[in-house]
Amino acid sequence: MSDPQHPIEPDIWQNMRRELSHGRLWVDRAVVLSYAALAGLSVVVFTWLTDIGFAWFEGMYHAAWWTVLIWTPLCTMGIVWVTQRWFAKAAGSGIPQVMVALEPALPASQRSVFVSLKLSIAKIVLASAGVMAGLSVGREGPSVQVAAGVMLHARRWLRNDTDLGVHALLVAGGAGGIAATFNAPLAGVVFALEELGRKLPARNSGLIIAVIVLAGLVGITFFGNNHFLGTIKVPPLGLSILMPGLVVTLVCGLLGGLFARLMALALTGTGWTLNGWRKRHPLRFAGVLGLIIAILGLATNGQTFGGGAESVRDLLAQEHEPSPLFVPFKFLATWLTAWSGVPGGIFAPSLAVGAGVGYDVAQYSDNMPLMAPLVAMGMAAFLAAVTQAPLTAFIIVMEMVDGGAMVLSLMAAAMVASMVSRSISRPLYPALAGAMYAALQPQAPSTPAGEDKKPTTDPAPELAAAVAAAHQDSEPAEAETGAEVPLRTTLETAGDDPRHPASPEPPAADDQQPPADPPVKGSHSQQDLFP
């Protein structure tokens, strides 16, 4: 019985002629694929610079350990000064910036303030400098903003009536960045759906896969098809792993929730007196935190310096025993690094903290034969607790350590830890993105003493209505843009002031993106760029 919706089989030759007759369509495809390869190349350069920078730092540290007490604070101050003076939106992880750029109510002229090719270049240089300073930062989260900025730049070369909009390019770029930096293509797809896309149109799946494949192939070409953290040896798992695995999961859930809460409290600028001093004296504040980070690194024989991927590889290979202070000091070093305002991510440091928890539980419970699976469960649990994105967390860890033999264990650890974290903290990345979005709102004019208060126009209702309209299933616009992160809702539930006084930086003329116009009905642009 034939399908009533498709009563006639496709005509192969007619479809082929129609495809080949649309020359401009193939030009657009070539542009997108070229930028996908360029996004992968940008992640390769980012990886190369961070590896060289950390190798140089380790050489300096081993040659004269006391130099880090001078080098790390000075570099932290210099990075913060450059960031605040020229590239303010390059600070931090980069994932919240992409989430703000995906907000439907954000004016198109302000999108390049958060994601652009210029910011991508600045992110690579400044985050690499942070690694060279010995700060506890990773390149994995920043790779999302880097690759998204590269992909967004492709929009200026596409037709205005193409079906490929800004939202699709940003989501595809972010997914490609995750896939290329971790050599984890499945994690890139899940990250796009769980953190960025939420309601990603089905027709954009081909674009995401194409970008992930090309970006991943570029990375494999330069670094080989190796697992990010090596391959773990999983012994036969039985009931003996139940209790230590549960302890690892609960500890990581509590620590991850606490970490997310401290990060949100410090970086949203609310609730702490120290944030006032940070705002008035950012360079001094960064210098003091840089000195503390250097002291924490010296106290652990250098194990808390850098992102932490090297420490995890050595731990899984059982080449050295971590310091008893590794978990709390790596926790503090990562939080203080983010608080200082330098560009850098928390993925790799979070994985390192979780790995340390797994190792400590295995050691103190006398379960060293189960050390490798407990370390993997700790990484998945802590990352899921910090990001509250359990699917992305367990798939990233599974692909990084070739942990296909313990999929269910990683999945359970990530899910339980994320549930524990939700009782302690709100989701970290939406909270940070919400604070950035709130800073764009105009400040209400103050009323002088003795004068009657006059009603002012509040932009919040219009923006809230715009956000709500973007998420209406009945609106045709959603088919083009998808439903992005509801930042306005995040702000209201978090209790942040949506009138935070700040002004966005004027975007550079060469970074402004043309608006993504909907396709013209009946034109050949109705044919999907990547079906």
C-alpha positions in Angstrom: 0.0 0.0 0.0 1.4 3.3 -1.0 2.0 6.2 1.4 -0.9 8.7 0.9 1.4 11.6 1.6 4.0 10.4 -1.0 1.9 8.5 -3.6 4.6 8.7 -6.3 8.2 7.5 -6.0 10.9 10.3 -6.5 12.0 10.8 -10.0 15.8 10.4 -9.8 16.7 12.1 -13.1 14.4 15.0 -12.5 15.7 15.6 -9.0 19.3 15.4 -10.3 18.6 18.0 -13.0 16.9 20.3 -10.5 19.9 20.0 -8.2 22.5 20.7 -10.9 20.4 23.6 -12.3 20.7 25.7 -9.1 24.3 26.9 -9.5 24.0 29.5 -6.7 22.8 26.8 -4.3 26.0 24.9 -4.8 28.0 28.1 -4.3 26.3 28.6 -0.9 27.0 25.0 0.0 30.7 25.5 -1.0 30.8 28.6 1.2 29.4 26.8 4.2 31.6 23.8 3.8 34.7 26.0 3.4 33.9 27.8 6.6 33.3 24.5 8.4 36.8 23.4 7.5 38.0 26.8 8.6 36.2 26.4 12.0 38.0 23.1 12.4 41.3 24.7 11.5 40.7 27.4 14.1 40.3 24.7 16.8 43.5 23.1 15.6 45.4 26.4 15.9 43.9 26.9 19.3 45.0 23.5 20.5 48.5 24.0 19.1 48.9 27.3 20.8 47.6 26.0 24.2 49.9 23.0 24.0 53.0 25.1 23.3 52.0 27.7 25.9 51.6 25.1 28.7 54.8 23.3 27.7 56.7 26.6 28.0 55.1 27.3 31.4 56.0 23.8 32.7 59.6 24.3 31.5 59.8 27.6 33.4 58.2 26.1 36.5 60.6 23.1 36.6 63.6 25.4 36.0 62.8 27.9 38.8 59.6 27.2 40.7 59.5 30.6 42.4 59.1 32.4 39.1 55.4 31.5 39.0 54.8 33.7 42.0 55.7 36.6 39.7 54.7 35.3 36.3 51.2 34.1 37.0 49.9 37.3 38.7 51.5 39.6 36.1 50.1 37.6 33.2 46.6 37.5 34.8 46.6 41.2 35.2 47.8 41.7 31.6 45.2 39.3 30.1 42.4 41.0 32.1 43.6 44.5 31.0 43.6 43.5 27.3 40.2 41.7 27.6 38.4 44.6 29.3 39.9 47.3 27.1 39.3 45.7 23.7 37.5 42.4 23.9 35.1 42.5 26.9 32.8 39.8 25.5 35.7 37.4 25.1 35.9 36.9 28.8 34.8 33.6 30.4 33.9 30.4 28.7 32.2 31.6 25.5 29.2 29.3 25.7 27.0 32.0 27.4 27.9 34.5 24.7 26.7 32.1 22.0 23.5 31.5 24.0 22.9 35.3 24.1 23.6 35.6 20.4 20.9 32.9 19.8 18.3 34.9 21.7 15.4 35.9 19.4 14.9 39.3 21.0 18.5 40.3 20.5 18.8 43.0 17.8 20.8 41.8 14.8 23.2 44.8 15.2 24.2 43.6 18.7 24.9 40.0 17.8 28.5 40.7 16.7 29.1 42.1 20.2 29.0 38.5 21.5 30.0 36.3 18.5 32.2 37.4 15.6 35.3 36.5 13.8 37.3 39.2 15.6 36.2 37.8 19.0 37.2 34.3 17.8 40.7 35.4 17.1 40.9 37.3 20.4 39.6 34.3 22.2 42.3 32.0 20.8 45.1 34.4 21.7 43.9 35.4 25.2 42.8 31.9 26.3 46.2 30.5 25.1 47.9 33.2 27.1 45.9 32.1 30.2 47.2 28.6 29.8 50.7 29.9 29.4 50.3 31.8 32.6 49.5 28.5 34.4 45.9 29.4 35.1 43.3 26.7 35.5 41.5 27.2 32.2 40.5 24.9 29.4 40.1 25.5 25.6 37.1 23.3 25.1 34.3 25.7 26.1 36.0 28.6 24.3 36.2 26.5 21.2 32.4 26.8 21.0 32.6 30.6 20.7 35.6 30.4 18.4 33.9 28.0 15.9 30.6 29.8 16.1 32.2 33.1 15.3 33.9 31.6 12.2 30.7 30.0 11.0 28.7 33.2 11.6 31.1 35.0 9.3 29.9 32.8 6.4 26.5 34.5 6.5 27.8 37.6 4.7 28.6 35.5 1.6 25.2 33.7 1.4 22.1 34.9 -0.4 19.6 36.9 1.7 16.9 34.5 0.6 18.7 31.3 1.5 17.0 28.9 4.0 20.2 29.0 6.2 19.8 31.5 8.9 22.0 32.9 11.7 20.6 30.5 14.3 21.6 27.4 12.2 25.1 28.7 11.6 25.7 29.5 15.3 24.4 26.1 16.5 26.4 24.2 13.8 29.5 26.2 14.7 29.2 25.5 18.4 28.6 21.8 17.8 31.6 21.6 15.4 33.8 23.3 18.1 32.9 20.7 20.7 33.3 17.8 18.3 36.7 19.0 17.0 38.3 19.9 20.4 37.3 16.6 22.1 37.4 14.4 18.9 33.8 13.5 20.0 31.3 13.9 17.1 28.4 12.5 19.0 29.0 14.9 21.9 28.9 17.8 19.3 25.4 16.7 18.1 24.1 16.2 21.7 25.6 19.5 22.8 23.8 21.4 20.0 20.5 19.9 21.0 20.9 20.0 24.8 22.6 23.4 25.3 22.1 25.5 22.2 19.3 24.3 19.9 16.6 23.1 22.3 14.1 23.0 19.4 16.4 22.7 16.4 14.5 22.4 13.1 15.0 19.0 11.6 16.1 20.4 8.3 19.2 21.9 9.9 20.5 18.5 11.0 22.3 18.0 7.7 24.2 21.3 8.3 25.2 20.3 11.8 26.4 16.9 10.6 28.3 18.4 7.7 30.1 21.0 10.0 30.9 18.3 12.6 32.3 16.0 10.0 34.5 18.6 8.3 35.7 20.2 11.5 36.4 16.7 13.0 38.3 15.7 9.8 40.5 18.7 10.0 41.4 17.9 13.6 42.1 14.3 12.8 44.3 15.3 10.0 46.6 17.2 12.3 46.4 15.2 15.6 45.3 11.7 14.5 42.2 9.8 15.4 43.0 9.3 19.0 40.8 9.4 22.1 41.2 12.7 23.9 42.2 11.1 27.2 43.5 7.8 26.0 41.7 4.4 26.4 40.8 3.1 29.8 40.9 -0.6 30.7 37.6 -1.5 32.2 37.6 -4.7 34.4 34.5 -6.8 34.7 32.0 -4.7 36.6 29.7 -6.2 39.2 28.0 -5.2 42.4 31.4 -4.3 43.9 31.3 -1.0 42.0 27.8 0.0 43.3 28.7 1.6 46.6 32.0 3.4 45.5 30.3 4.5 42.3 27.4 5.9 44.3 29.8 7.8 46.6 31.6 9.2 43.6 28.3 10.3 42.0 26.9 12.0 45.1 30.2 13.7 46.0 30.6 15.0 42.5 26.9 16.1 42.4 27.3 18.1 45.6 30.7 19.6 44.6 29.5 20.4 41.1 26.4 22.1 42.4 28.4 24.1 44.8 30.9 25.1 42.0 28.1 26.2 39.7 26.5 28.3 42.5 29.8 29.9 43.3 30.5 30.6 39.7 27.1 32.2 39.1 27.4 34.2 42.3 30.8 35.5 41.4 30.3 36.2 37.6 26.9 37.7 37.6 28.1 40.5 39.9 25.4 40.1 42.5 25.4 39.3 46.2 29.1 39.8 47.2 31.0 42.8 48.5 34.1 41.5 46.8 32.4 41.9 43.4 32.3 45.7 44.1 36.1 45.7 44.7 36.5 43.6 41.6 34.6 46.2 39.6 36.5 49.2 41.0 40.0 47.6 40.8 39.9 44.8 38.3 43.6 44.6 37.7 44.5 44.4 41.4 41.8 41.9 41.9 43.1 39.8 39.1 46.7 40.0 40.4 45.7 38.9 43.9 43.8 35.9 42.4 46.7 35.1 40.2 49.0 35.0 43.2 46.6 32.6 45.1 46.4 30.4 42.0 50.2 30.2 41.9 50.4 29.3 45.5 47.8 26.5 45.1 49.8 25.1 42.2 53.0 25.1 44.2 51.2 23.4 47.1 50.2 20.5 44.8 53.6 20.2 43.0 52.2 21.9 39.9 49.2 19.5 39.4 46.6 22.3 39.5 48.3 24.4 36.8 46.7 24.4 33.4 43.5 22.8 32.2 44.1 19.5 33.8 43.9 17.1 30.9 47.5 16.2 31.3 46.9 15.3 35.0 43.9 13.1 34.0 46.0 11.3 31.3 48.8 10.6 33.8 46.3 9.4 36.4 44.5 7.0 34.0 47.9 5.7 33.0 48.9 5.4 36.7 52.1 7.3 36.0 51.8 9.3 39.2 49.7 9.6 42.3 47.8 12.9 42.6 48.3 15.1 45.6 45.8 14.7 48.5 45.0 18.3 48.0 44.4 18.0 44.3 40.6 18.0 44.4 39.9 21.0 46.7 42.8 23.1 45.3 41.9 22.4 41.6 38.3 23.3 42.5 39.5 26.6 44.0 42.0 27.4 41.2 39.3 26.9 38.6 36.8 29.1 40.3 39.3 31.8 41.1 40.6 31.8 37.5 37.1 32.3 36.1 36.4 35.0 38.7 39.5 36.9 37.7 37.8 37.6 34.3 40.3 35.9 31.9 39.0 34.1 28.8 38.9 30.4 29.4 36.7 27.4 29.8 35.8 25.0 32.7 35.3 21.8 30.8 38.8 20.3 31.2 39.2 21.6 34.8 35.8 20.1 35.7 36.9 16.8 34.2 40.1 16.9 36.3 38.2 17.6 39.5 35.8 14.7 38.8 38.7 12.4 38.0 40.4 13.3 41.3 37.2 12.5 43.2 37.1 9.1 41.5 40.7 8.4 42.3 40.3 9.4 46.0 37.3 7.2 46.5 39.0 4.2 44.9 42.1 4.8 47.1 40.4 5.4 50.4 37.8 2.6 49.9 40.6 0.1 48.9 39.1 -0.4 45.4 42.2 0.4 43.3 41.3 -2.3 40.7 38.2 -0.2 40.0 40.1 3.1 39.8 39.7 3.6 36.0 35.9 3.2 35.9 35.5 5.3 39.0 37.6 8.0 37.5 35.5 8.0 34.4 32.3 8.1 36.4 33.7 11.0 38.4 34.4 13.0 35.3 31.0 12.4 33.8 29.3 13.2 37.2 31.1 16.4 38.0 30.8 17.8 34.5 27.1 17.0 34.5 26.7 18.6 37.9 28.4 21.8 36.8 26.7 22.2 33.4 23.4 20.3 34.3 23.7 18.8 30.8 23.9 15.1 31.6 23.6 13.8 28.0 26.5 15.9 26.8 28.6 15.1 29.9 28.4 11.3 29.7 28.8 11.2 25.9 31.9 13.4 26.0 33.5 11.2 28.7 32.5 8.0 26.8 34.1 9.2 23.6 37.2 10.7 25.3 38.2 7.5 27.1 36.7 4.9 24.7 34.3 4.0 27.5 31.7 2.1 25.5 31.9 -0.8 27.9 30.5 1.3 30.7 27.8 3.4 29.0 25.1 2.6 31.5 27.4 3.5 34.5 28.4 6.8 32.9 24.8 7.6 32.1 23.6 6.9 35.6 26.4 8.9 37.2 25.7 11.9 35.0 21.9 11.8 35.5 22.1 11.4 39.3 24.8 14.1 39.8 22.8 16.5 37.6 19.7 15.9 39.8 21.7 16.6 42.9 23.2 19.7 41.4 19.7 21.1 40.5 18.8 21.1 44.2 21.8 23.4 44.9 22.2 25.7 41.9 20.4 27.0 38.9 21.9 26.0 35.5 25.2 27.7 35.1 25.4 28.7 31.4 21.8 30.0 31.2 22.4 32.0 34.4 25.6 33.6 33.0 23.9 34.2 29.6 21.0 35.8 31.4 23.2 38.2 33.2 24.8 39.2 29.9 21.5 39.7 28.3 20.3 41.8 31.3 23.3 44.1 31.0 22.0 45.1 27.5 18.8 46.6 29.0 18.7 50.4 29.4 18.8 51.8 32.9 15.7 53.5 34.1 16.3 57.2 34.5 16.7 58.3 38.1 14.2 60.9 39.5 15.7 63.8 41.4 14.6 64.4 45.0 11.5 66.5 45.3 10.2 65.8 41.9 7.2 63.6 41.1 8.1 60.3 39.5 7.0 60.1 35.9 6.1 56.9 34.2 8.9 55.5 32.0 8.8 53.2 29.1 9.9 49.7 30.2 11.4 47.7 27.4 11.0 44.4 29.4 7.4 43.7 28.2 8.3 44.2 24.6 11.3 41.9 24.9 9.4 39.4 26.9 6.7 39.4 24.3 9.3 39.0 21.5 10.8 36.0 23.4 7.4 34.4 23.8 6.6 35.0 20.2 9.8 33.3 19.1 8.8 30.2 21.1 5.2 30.0 19.8 4.8 26.7 17.9 2.2 28.3 15.7 4.5 31.0 14.4 6.2 30.3 11.1 9.4 32.2 12.3 10.3 29.3 14.6 10.7 27.1 11.6 13.5 29.4 10.5 15.2 30.3 13.8 14.3 27.5 16.2 13.5 28.2 19.8 16.5 29.5 21.6 17.3 29.7 25.3 14.6 31.8 27.1 17.0 34.2 28.8 14.2 36.5 29.9 12.6 33.6 31.8 16.0 32.7 33.3 16.4 36.2 34.6 13.0 36.4 36.2 13.3 33.0 38.0 16.8 33.8 39.1 15.8 37.1 40.6 18.4 39.2 38.7 17.7 42.8 38.0 16.9 43.2 34.3 17.8 46.9 34.5 21.5 46.4 35.2 23.2 49.5 34.0 25.5 48.7 31.2 25.9 49.6 27.6 26.9 47.2 24.9 30.0 47.8 23.0 29.4 49.2 19.5 30.1 46.4 17.0 32.8 46.9 14.5 31.7 47.7 11.0 33.4 44.6 9.6 31.7 42.3 12.1 28.1 43.3 11.6 26.1 40.5 10.1 23.3 41.0 7.7 19.9 39.9 8.9 18.8 36.5 8.0 15.8 37.1 5.8 13.3 34.3 5.4 13.3 32.5 2.1 11.1 33.8 -0.7 8.1 31.5 -1.3 8.3 29.7 -4.6 12.0 30.5 -5.2 14.7 27.8 -5.5 15.9 28.9 -2.0 13.0 26.7 -0.6 15.3 23.8 -1.4 17.3 23.0 1.7 21.0 23.8 1.6 21.8 20.5 3.3 18.8 18.2 3.0 
